[in-house]
Every structure is written in structure tokens, then in C-alpha cells.
Amino acid sequence: MTFPETRMQRLRSTEKMRELVAETHLDVSDLILPVFFNESISKPTSTTSMPGILTHPLADYEKISSEIQRNDLNSVILFGIPSKKDSAGSQAYVEDGVVQKAIKGLKKSSDLLIITDLCLCEYTDHGHCGVLHNGSVDNDETISLYARTAVSQADAGADIIAPSGMMDGQVAAIREALDDAGHKNVAIMAYSAKFQSSFYGPFRDLARSSPEKGDRSAYQMQCGNRREALREMELDISEGADIIMVKPAMSYLDVIYDARNSFGLPIAAYQVSGEYSMIKAAGANGWIDEKRAMMESLLSIKRAGADMIITYFAEAAAKLLR
Ligand code: PBG
């Protein structure tokens, strides 16, 4: 049957009708908020290219956790900016490192689920995601440092470790180290399909983690490679990932869709700093309706197949969803 018997607009005619036939829903429990701690600051600090996102001093963990929980958010992903950087990124895996202290503080003051980003780029003086040999990142040496970092984050109380460095074998190395250290129930959320992207720009301003020389194209994926993304995800699953991630989100919705159709495990998407800042900037100029664009972007990421979304909009979206 076609028009005039069939009328698609029948099911769009009222708000209640539209709610009844909605295929995709966004829930506060889908959202993960990135939280930044900087060891060297004593007051919250803003970053011009990420409007509304603060970097926090360690002492503020109590204030931060109660604000996050007031918005009904359950989970955060932590990033740390150390006061000292060196060539081996050693502040990433010391017992009293910035992230380790932040985990302990947040655990003491809340029951938030704590995910930790695991990478060395915020901790190395050269800004690469691993240790360098002859100017390029040494994969195999780097994964043993990732394993150490994972154990130190789990010792501090992290619930989920999220390796983001795109080193080969990183998930297996981390799983083995966690199990050997008795952290059998600490999960791994693998940044499996992480593309080399210009949309990370604002994050790197904030975390001061741009590579001093060169870029990340020797370890992060190139934009056009959809089949290779599936291989990356397959490998991470076989190495023991509990959750796989696609990053960035909006320019890679097909990769999220592929992941959803290929694998049964939970899928995360990271709506990264540049995606956030573009919407904020256009909203601030009055060129788009910021709140509606925010909700549309998040819903489209879920529609593509993501179960959970890491997003700088988590608090703003949670306020609208309540
Ligand atoms: C660490 C890391 C980065 C992001 C998340 N973890 C930076 C990068 O790979 O350069 C980017 C997040 C964002 O842009 O919001 N490797």
C-alpha cells in the first residue's frame, strides 16, 4: 500500500506518538564524563579551545565528585597532567602519580565508576605515546610500561583500564599484568579503533600532549581504513578486551555500525574534544542551537550502535535528560 492509504506523518503527528515510535533512546547511564586533574595547579583552570571544561587541582576531588553525582552520572574517565615529564613517562606508573592520587581521592569521596585513560603522551617530555628509540616509538618496550601503569592504576582503585596508545599487543600485556597482580575483575576498555585525527586538537591544548616532533601516524589509524578498524577490534577482543571503543565518533559512525554488527561485546564511542568544541563554538556564535545539536549528535552515535559515549557534554546532557 502506498499514498494516500499510507501516510508516514501519522506516526509523527503528536509528541506522544513520536515518543511511542522512537527507536533510539539516550540515558544518563550511557554517558561517561572525562575529568582532568593537573598536579601543578591550585585553582580550576580553563582552556580556551574547550569552553566549559575545567582542569582540576587534586585537592578538589570531593567537590568534583559530588557535582558529578548530583547530575546522576555514574562514570568518569580520568586523565592526569603531571608536574614533571621525562622521556619514559615515569609519572604515569608511580604509586603517588597524579592519576593514582585522583583515583584514591574520588573513591574516598564517592561511589563513581572510575575508568582511567592509559597512555604516556601526557607524561613524556617528547609528547609521544610511548618510549622512543631512534626517533620512533618502540612498541614492545612501551607495552611493558603500559602494563606497569595499568597495575598501578588498579592498585589505586580503578575499575576499568582504558589503554589509548594504539600499541600492538597492549591489551594482552595489560590483561596478563592485571591478572598476575590479582586484579582479575578490573576490566579493560580498549581504544581499539583510534584514528589519527585533527579533532584531538583542543584536548592536546589542555593536556599539553602534542608531539614535539612528528605526529602519531605510525601508531594511530588512518581515516579511510574501515576494514583495518575491524581487524584492530578483533585483535583486541582476542587479547581480552571487555569493551571496545571507536574514536572519534561522529566522523566514524560507519565504524561504530560495523562494530555493532560484528561483535557481541559492549561498544563505546568517544565524542572527542574537537567534536565538542565545534558544537560549542557554533552555538556561542548563534549559528546553531547548541543544546539541540548536542542531543542530536549523541543520539546519532547511539543509533549507529554505541552502548556508551564518552563525551564532554555528559553533564549538560544529563541535566536535560533528568
Ligand atoms: C591519549 C588520548 C588522547 C585523547 C584521549 N586519550 C590524545 C591523543 O591521542 O592525542 C583525545 C581525546 C580528545 O580529543 O577528546 N593518547
Residues whose N, C-alpha, C, O or C-beta is under 5 A from the ligand:
A	BS01	PBG	D117 C119 C121 S164 F199 Y200 F203 V272 S273 G274
